[in-house]
């Protein structure tokens, strides 16, 4: 099983294996992600009847977005990685969008993300 966590805007949890999604949940308008992150992941594991020992990898979205949310998810992922001896992978939203839309590798792209009311982030590939 692979656990993917995105705390850059709200909390998004995805648990999958071999391209099959076992759990996906999006929590919006959440504050204090650091306080509920572990309980929401525990709830997801109980819902699909798996344990932390079933994890083979953890994927983290490391930005842009909420600094506290991202730091909380990275800390949690590192703790899992160390305790379970599994790899942790971090990707930015820009890297994911670029990968999904990489139809012409020679063409440069500018990606603009709207995170909050007045927050925009951009990256050029």
C-alpha positions in Angstrom: 0.0 0.0 0.0 1.1 3.6 -0.7 -0.1 6.5 1.4 -0.2 9.9 -0.3 -0.8 13.0 1.9 -1.4 16.6 0.7 -1.7 19.2 3.4 -0.9 22.2 1.3 -4.5 23.3 1.2 -6.8 21.4 3.5 -6.1 17.7 4.0 -6.2 15.1 1.2 -5.5 11.5 1.9 -5.1 8.8 -0.8 -4.3 5.1 -0.2 -3.6 3.0 -3.2 -1.8 -0.1 -4.5 -1.1 -1.1 -8.1 -3.2 1.8 -9.6 -6.2 0.7 -7.5 -7.5 3.3 -5.1 -8.6 1.9 -1.7 -9.3 5.2 0.0 -9.6 8.8 -1.0 -10.8 11.7 1.2 -10.6 15.4 0.9 -11.1 17.6 4.0 -11.6 21.3 3.1 -11.7 24.3 5.4 -9.7 22.6 8.1 -7.6 24.5 10.5 -5.1 22.9 12.9 -4.1 20.1 10.5 -1.3 19.2 12.8 -3.8 18.2 15.4 -6.0 16.0 13.2 -3.6 14.6 10.7 -2.8 11.4 12.5 -6.4 10.7 13.6 -7.7 11.2 10.1 -5.1 8.7 8.7 -5.9 6.3 11.5 -9.6 6.5 10.6 -8.7 5.8 6.9 -6.7 2.8 7.8 -9.6 1.4 10.0 -12.1 2.0 7.2 -10.2 -0.2 4.7 -8.9 -2.5 7.4 -5.1 -2.1 7.0 -2.3 -1.3 9.4 0.8 0.9 9.2 2.8 -2.3 8.6 1.1 -2.7 5.2 2.6 0.5 3.9 5.4 0.2 1.4 5.8 4.0 0.5 4.6 7.4 1.6 4.2 10.3 -0.9 4.0 13.9 0.4 3.0 17.0 -1.5 5.6 19.5 -0.3 4.2 22.7 -1.6 3.3 25.3 -2.4 0.7 26.0 0.3 0.2 26.0 4.0 3.5 25.9 5.7 2.2 24.4 8.9 0.2 21.7 7.1 3.1 20.8 4.9 5.6 20.6 7.8 3.1 18.5 9.8 2.8 16.0 6.9 6.5 15.8 6.3 7.2 15.2 10.0 4.6 12.5 10.1 5.9 10.9 6.9 9.5 10.9 8.2 8.4 9.3 11.4 6.6 6.6 9.4 9.7 6.1 7.2 12.1 5.7 10.1 9.8 3.5 12.1 8.8 1.2 9.2 11.9 1.4 7.1 10.0 2.5 4.0 10.9 5.2 1.5 9.3 8.7 1.6 8.9 10.7 -1.7 8.2 14.4 -1.8 6.8 16.2 -4.8 5.6 19.7 -5.4 2.3 20.4 -7.1 4.3 22.0 -9.9 6.2 18.7 -10.5 2.9 16.7 -10.6 1.2 19.1 -13.0 4.3 19.2 -15.2 4.5 15.4 -15.2 0.8 15.0 -16.1 1.0 17.6 -18.9 4.5 16.8 -20.2 3.5 16.3 -23.8 6.3 18.4 -25.3 9.5 18.3 -23.3 11.2 20.9 -25.4 8.5 23.5 -24.8 8.9 25.7 -21.7 5.8 26.0 -19.5 4.7 28.4 -16.9 2.4 26.9 -14.3 0.3 29.3 -12.1 -1.4 27.9 -9.0 -4.1 29.7 -7.1 -3.8 28.6 -3.4 -5.9 31.0 -1.4 -7.9 34.2 -2.0 -4.8 36.4 -2.8 -2.1 33.8 -3.0 -0.7 32.7 -6.4 2.5 30.7 -7.0 4.2 30.2 -10.3 6.9 27.9 -11.7 8.6 27.8 -15.1 9.7 24.5 -16.6 
